[in-house]
Amino acid sequence: MIPNYRLNILVMTIHSITCKINRLALTAVLLCAASFASAGKHDGQIREAISAIGDRSAATEGAGTNSTPNSFVALDFSIHNAESWDAKDQPKNIVTNCINGDVITGFEYNNVTIQTAANSYFSEAVIYFSDSNVGDDGIRLTIGFGNETSGTAVFNSDGILDISDSGNEDVLSLADKKFFMQFYEKIDDSPNVVDARFTNGVLKVWGQNLIANSGCPFIEGSTPPPPVSADLSVDLSLNDDDGVYLLGDTLEYALTVSNNGDATATNVSIENNLSYEARFVAMSCDDGTSIEAVEQYSSVNVQNIAANSTLSCTIEAVISAFGGISNSVTVSAANDDDSSNNAVVLEINGAVRAIPAN
């Protein structure tokens, strides 16, 4: 027979052991729950940060396109800032070949600073990675995902974000082994202006057999490329001008629009303002543009003008009133940032009323 005091000690010992087991079990449950919550948060982070325009799911891409990374290229925005301008594929967007190799598998970013402008959100600034076709089958990296605010903020990925964990396939290069990056706005609040800037921090692009392109502006030792833009200028003169003008005479203006820039001028527009002493008749250009309606003359859209090329137009008008005649022309393009040489004014004496001598 066991004495009562020993029974009490035994019961207390068993109770103590049971409590420890319960505490251990509770601790294990809490650790598992925390681990699960952390993993869930990371998966959600990846799916928000990495997305595709088209369907890049494993079911459509086929097997063998998710690869194990063996290299990375580090892009440093403190060496050269990256500007995010407009919606995808607009002419002012930065498109650059910074990385060459076989496969892009994921991204890692540390202390990447984004400054927004024009009331744009951090969640709207996108870095798009694709093969050299620069089509819609690439991958979007949204570093400021979920942040619907403006200003300046610093972002960290806290590890590598694997493309396959987002439910998408890795980005494969073509035979030329080139990858291209495009900085653009998912929602373009203010066209033709900078909506966001990547001003600091390092973005590592992970993949297989990746090497940096020496011409990349975000790699130390490289020389940032000069900005690529159009530069329009305009010239206006009169054909067969003898300086004598009568009512009913036809004036033939020669208009030349030159693109002195290193990029094709897009969305080119010609604005005309002819004083009332002359009546517009017709306008034609060597790109096929032709108008005869007065209401169309004030603003005429013409074809794109290639770099180092010109557009020639002829404008016909009839002198309809006495007095000096003024014709002003202003040209513009979506990617012409210098408007100092975009306007010209041509003035002539016009028809003079003859006063008979007594």
C-alpha positions as CSV (number, residue, x, y, z in Angstrom):
1,M,0.0,0.0,0.0
2,I,1.4,3.4,-1.0
3,P,1.4,6.1,1.7
4,N,-0.9,9.1,1.1
5,Y,1.9,11.6,0.9
6,R,3.6,9.5,-1.9
7,L,0.3,9.3,-3.8
8,N,0.0,13.1,-3.6
9,I,3.6,13.5,-4.9
10,L,2.9,11.0,-7.7
11,V,-0.3,12.8,-8.7
12,M,1.4,16.2,-8.6
13,T,4.3,14.8,-10.8
14,I,1.9,13.4,-13.3
15,H,-0.1,16.7,-13.3
16,S,3.2,18.6,-13.8
17,I,4.2,16.3,-16.7
18,T,0.7,16.7,-18.3
19,C,0.9,20.5,-18.0
20,K,4.3,20.5,-19.7
21,I,3.0,18.3,-22.5
22,N,0.0,20.5,-23.0
23,R,2.3,23.6,-23.0
24,L,4.5,21.9,-25.6
25,A,1.6,20.9,-27.7
26,L,0.2,24.5,-27.5
27,T,3.6,25.9,-28.4
28,A,3.8,23.5,-31.4
29,V,0.3,24.5,-32.6
30,L,1.1,28.2,-32.3
31,L,4.4,27.7,-34.2
32,C,2.7,25.8,-36.9
33,A,0.0,28.4,-37.1
34,A,2.6,31.2,-37.3
35,S,4.5,29.3,-39.9
36,F,1.4,28.7,-42.0
37,A,0.4,32.3,-41.7
38,S,3.8,33.5,-42.8
39,A,3.8,31.1,-45.7
40,G,0.4,32.2,-46.8
41,K,1.4,35.8,-46.6
42,H,4.5,35.2,-48.7
43,D,2.4,33.3,-51.4
44,G,-0.1,36.2,-51.4
45,Q,2.8,38.7,-51.7
46,I,4.3,36.8,-54.7
47,R,0.9,36.6,-56.5
48,E,0.4,40.4,-56.0
49,A,3.9,41.3,-56.9
50,I,4.3,39.1,-59.9
51,S,1.6,38.9,-62.6
52,A,1.1,38.4,-66.3
53,I,-0.8,40.2,-69.0
54,G,-1.7,37.1,-70.9
55,D,-2.1,33.5,-69.7
56,R,1.2,32.1,-68.5
57,S,-0.1,29.4,-66.3
58,A,1.6,26.0,-66.1
59,A,-1.4,24.4,-67.7
60,T,-0.9,26.4,-70.9
61,E,2.9,26.8,-71.1
62,G,3.7,23.1,-70.7
63,A,6.3,21.3,-68.5
64,G,9.9,22.1,-68.2
65,T,9.7,25.9,-68.1
66,N,10.2,26.4,-64.4
67,S,13.9,26.3,-63.7
68,T,16.3,26.4,-60.8
69,P,18.3,29.7,-60.7
70,N,22.1,29.7,-60.9
71,S,22.8,33.4,-61.3
72,F,21.5,36.9,-60.9
73,V,22.0,40.4,-62.3
74,A,21.9,43.3,-59.9
75,L,20.3,46.5,-61.1
76,D,21.2,49.5,-58.9
77,F,18.8,52.5,-59.2
78,S,21.2,54.7,-57.3
79,I,23.5,54.6,-60.3
80,H,20.7,55.8,-62.6
81,N,17.1,56.5,-61.8
82,A,14.4,54.8,-63.8
83,E,11.3,56.8,-64.8
84,S,7.8,55.3,-65.2
85,W,5.9,57.4,-67.7
86,D,2.8,56.1,-69.4
87,A,0.8,53.0,-70.2
88,K,2.6,50.0,-71.7
89,D,4.3,50.4,-75.1
90,Q,3.9,54.2,-75.1
91,P,6.8,56.0,-76.8
92,K,8.2,57.8,-73.7
93,N,8.6,54.6,-71.6
94,I,12.1,53.3,-70.8
95,V,12.7,50.0,-72.7
96,T,16.2,48.6,-72.2
97,N,18.1,45.4,-72.6
98,C,19.9,45.0,-69.3
99,I,20.0,41.2,-69.0
100,N,21.0,38.4,-71.3
101,G,20.7,34.6,-70.7
102,D,18.4,31.7,-70.8
103,V,15.6,32.0,-68.2
104,I,14.4,34.6,-65.7
105,T,13.0,32.7,-62.6
106,G,12.4,35.4,-59.9
107,F,13.2,38.7,-58.3
108,E,14.6,40.1,-55.1
109,Y,14.6,43.7,-54.2
110,N,16.3,45.5,-51.3
111,N,15.7,49.1,-50.2
112,V,14.2,50.0,-53.5
113,T,12.9,53.6,-53.3
114,I,10.0,54.8,-55.4
115,Q,8.9,58.4,-55.7
116,T,5.5,58.9,-57.2
117,A,4.2,62.1,-58.9
118,A,1.0,63.4,-60.4
119,N,-1.1,61.7,-57.7
120,S,0.0,58.2,-58.9
121,Y,0.1,55.3,-56.5
122,F,3.0,53.0,-55.7
123,S,0.9,50.1,-56.9
124,E,0.8,51.5,-60.4
125,A,4.5,51.5,-61.2
126,V,5.4,48.3,-63.1
127,I,8.6,46.8,-64.4
128,Y,7.9,44.5,-67.3
129,F,10.3,41.6,-68.3
130,S,10.0,39.9,-71.6
131,D,12.0,38.4,-74.4
132,S,13.2,40.5,-77.3
133,N,9.8,40.6,-79.0
134,V,8.6,42.8,-76.1
135,G,5.1,41.5,-76.6
136,D,2.4,40.7,-74.0
137,D,3.7,37.4,-72.9
138,G,6.1,38.6,-70.3
139,I,6.0,39.1,-66.5
140,R,5.1,42.2,-64.6
141,L,6.9,43.0,-61.3
142,T,5.0,45.5,-59.1
143,I,7.3,46.4,-56.3
144,G,4.8,48.7,-54.7
145,F,1.9,46.2,-54.9
146,G,-1.1,46.9,-52.6
147,N,0.1,50.4,-51.7
148,E,-2.6,52.7,-52.9
149,T,-0.8,55.9,-51.7
150,S,1.5,58.5,-53.2
151,G,4.8,60.0,-52.1
152,T,8.1,58.3,-51.3
153,A,8.5,54.8,-49.9
154,V,11.1,52.1,-49.6
155,F,10.3,48.5,-50.4
156,N,11.9,45.1,-49.6
157,S,11.0,41.7,-50.9
158,D,12.4,39.8,-47.8
159,G,13.8,37.1,-50.0
160,I,13.5,35.9,-53.6
161,L,10.0,36.0,-55.2
162,D,9.9,33.0,-57.4
163,I,7.8,33.4,-60.6
164,S,6.5,29.8,-60.4
165,D,5.1,30.5,-56.9
166,S,2.9,33.2,-58.5
167,G,1.3,30.5,-60.7
168,N,3.1,31.7,-63.8
169,E,5.8,30.2,-65.9
170,D,9.4,31.5,-66.0
171,V,10.4,34.0,-68.8
172,L,12.4,32.3,-71.5
173,S,14.6,34.1,-74.0
174,L,14.6,33.6,-77.7
175,A,17.6,32.5,-79.8
176,D,19.2,36.0,-79.3
177,K,19.3,35.3,-75.5
178,K,18.1,38.9,-74.8
179,F,15.7,40.1,-72.1
180,F,14.1,43.5,-72.2
181,M,12.7,45.6,-69.3
182,Q,10.0,48.2,-69.7
183,F,9.0,50.7,-67.0
184,Y,5.4,51.7,-67.3
185,E,2.2,52.6,-65.4
186,K,-0.5,50.0,-64.9
187,I,-3.0,52.9,-64.6
188,D,-1.8,56.0,-66.4
189,D,-3.2,59.0,-64.5
190,S,-1.3,61.7,-66.4
191,P,-0.2,60.9,-69.9
192,N,3.0,62.3,-71.2
193,V,4.4,63.0,-67.8
194,V,6.6,61.0,-65.3
195,D,4.3,59.3,-62.8
196,A,7.0,57.5,-60.7
197,R,10.7,57.2,-60.3
198,F,12.8,54.4,-59.0
199,T,15.6,56.4,-57.2
200,N,17.5,54.0,-55.0
201,G,18.0,50.4,-54.0
202,V,19.0,47.2,-55.8
203,L,16.8,44.8,-57.8
204,K,18.2,41.4,-58.3
205,V,16.9,39.4,-61.3
206,W,17.4,35.7,-60.8
207,G,17.6,33.0,-63.4
208,Q,19.7,30.6,-65.4
209,N,23.0,31.7,-67.0
210,L,22.1,35.4,-66.7
211,I,24.7,38.0,-67.5
212,A,24.5,41.8,-67.4
213,N,24.5,43.8,-70.6
214,S,27.3,46.4,-70.3
215,G,25.1,49.0,-71.9
216,C,22.5,48.8,-69.1
217,P,22.2,52.2,-67.3
218,F,21.5,50.6,-63.9
219,I,24.8,48.7,-63.7
220,E,28.0,50.3,-62.2
221,G,30.5,51.3,-64.9
222,S,28.0,51.6,-67.6
223,T,27.1,54.8,-69.4
224,P,23.5,55.7,-69.4
225,P,22.2,56.0,-72.9
226,P,21.2,59.4,-74.1
227,P,17.4,60.1,-74.0
228,V,15.7,59.0,-77.2
229,S,13.1,61.5,-78.4
230,A,11.9,63.3,-81.4
231,D,12.7,67.0,-82.1
232,L,10.4,68.7,-84.5
233,S,11.0,72.0,-86.2
234,V,8.9,73.9,-88.8
235,D,9.6,76.2,-91.7
236,L,7.0,78.2,-93.7
237,S,7.5,80.1,-96.9
238,L,5.5,81.4,-99.9
239,N,6.0,79.9,-103.4
240,D,6.3,82.3,-106.4
241,D,6.2,85.3,-104.1
242,D,6.8,88.6,-106.0
243,G,5.6,90.8,-103.2
244,V,2.6,92.1,-105.1
245,Y,-0.8,90.9,-103.8
246,L,-4.3,91.6,-105.2
247,L,-7.8,90.6,-104.0
248,G,-8.6,87.1,-105.4
249,D,-4.9,86.1,-105.7
250,T,-4.0,82.5,-104.7
251,L,-1.3,82.2,-102.1
252,E,0.7,78.9,-102.0
253,Y,2.5,78.2,-98.8
254,A,5.3,75.7,-98.5
255,L,5.3,74.0,-95.1
256,T,8.2,71.8,-94.0
257,V,8.2,69.8,-90.8
258,S,11.6,68.3,-89.9
259,N,12.4,65.7,-87.2
260,N,15.9,66.3,-86.0
261,G,15.6,63.8,-83.2
262,D,16.8,60.2,-82.8
263,A,13.3,58.7,-82.5
264,T,10.3,58.6,-84.8
265,A,7.9,61.4,-84.0
266,T,4.5,59.9,-83.1
267,N,1.0,61.4,-82.9
268,V,2.2,64.4,-85.0
269,S,-0.3,67.3,-85.2
270,I,-0.1,70.5,-87.2
271,E,-2.1,73.5,-85.9
272,N,-2.8,76.3,-88.4
273,N,-4.0,79.9,-87.8
274,L,-4.7,81.9,-90.9
275,S,-5.8,85.5,-90.5
276,Y,-9.2,86.5,-91.9
277,E,-7.7,88.4,-94.9
278,A,-7.1,85.1,-96.6
279,R,-9.5,82.2,-97.1
280,F,-8.2,78.6,-96.7
281,V,-8.7,76.4,-99.8
282,A,-6.7,73.2,-99.4
283,M,-3.8,71.5,-97.7
284,S,-1.9,68.4,-98.9
285,C,1.2,66.6,-97.6
286,D,3.6,64.1,-99.1
287,D,2.5,61.5,-96.6
288,G,-1.0,61.4,-98.2
289,T,-2.7,63.8,-95.9
290,S,-5.2,66.0,-97.8
291,I,-8.0,68.3,-96.5
292,E,-10.2,70.9,-98.1
293,A,-12.7,71.6,-95.3
294,V,-12.1,74.8,-93.4
295,E,-13.1,73.2,-90.0
296,Q,-10.3,70.6,-90.4
297,Y,-7.6,73.1,-91.2
298,S,-7.0,74.4,-87.6
299,S,-5.7,71.1,-86.4
300,V,-4.4,68.4,-88.8
301,N,-3.1,65.0,-87.8
302,V,-0.4,63.6,-90.1
303,Q,1.6,60.4,-90.2
304,N,4.6,59.6,-88.0
305,I,7.8,61.3,-89.1
306,A,10.9,59.1,-88.9
307,A,14.1,60.3,-87.3
308,N,16.1,62.7,-89.5
309,S,13.3,62.9,-92.0
310,T,10.9,65.7,-93.2
311,L,7.3,66.1,-94.1
312,S,6.4,68.6,-96.9
313,C,3.0,70.2,-97.2
314,T,1.4,72.7,-99.5
315,I,-1.3,75.1,-98.2
316,E,-3.4,77.1,-100.6
317,A,-5.4,80.2,-99.6
318,V,-7.1,83.0,-101.5
319,I,-6.8,86.7,-100.6
320,S,-10.3,87.8,-99.5
321,A,-9.8,91.1,-97.8
322,F,-7.4,94.1,-97.8
323,G,-4.7,94.3,-95.2
324,G,-1.7,92.3,-93.9
325,I,-2.0,88.5,-93.9
326,S,-0.6,86.4,-91.1
327,N,-0.2,82.6,-91.1
328,S,1.1,80.8,-88.0
329,V,1.9,77.1,-87.8
330,T,2.7,75.0,-84.7
331,V,3.7,71.4,-84.8
332,S,3.7,68.8,-81.9
333,A,4.4,65.2,-81.3
334,A,3.8,62.9,-78.3
335,N,7.6,62.4,-77.8
336,D,8.9,65.8,-78.6
337,D,10.0,67.4,-75.3
338,D,11.5,70.6,-76.8
339,S,8.9,73.0,-78.1
340,S,11.2,75.9,-78.6
341,N,11.4,75.3,-82.4
342,N,7.9,74.1,-83.0
343,A,6.2,77.3,-84.2
344,V,6.6,79.7,-87.1
345,V,4.8,82.9,-88.2
346,L,4.8,84.3,-91.7
347,E,3.4,87.8,-92.3
348,I,3.0,89.6,-95.6
349,N,1.6,93.0,-96.5
350,G,-1.4,91.5,-98.4
351,A,-3.6,93.4,-100.8
352,V,-3.5,97.2,-100.6
353,R,-6.5,99.3,-101.5
354,A,-5.5,101.6,-104.3
355,I,-6.4,105.3,-103.8
356,P,-6.8,107.3,-107.0
357,A,-4.8,110.5,-107.2
358,N,-6.8,113.7,-107.7
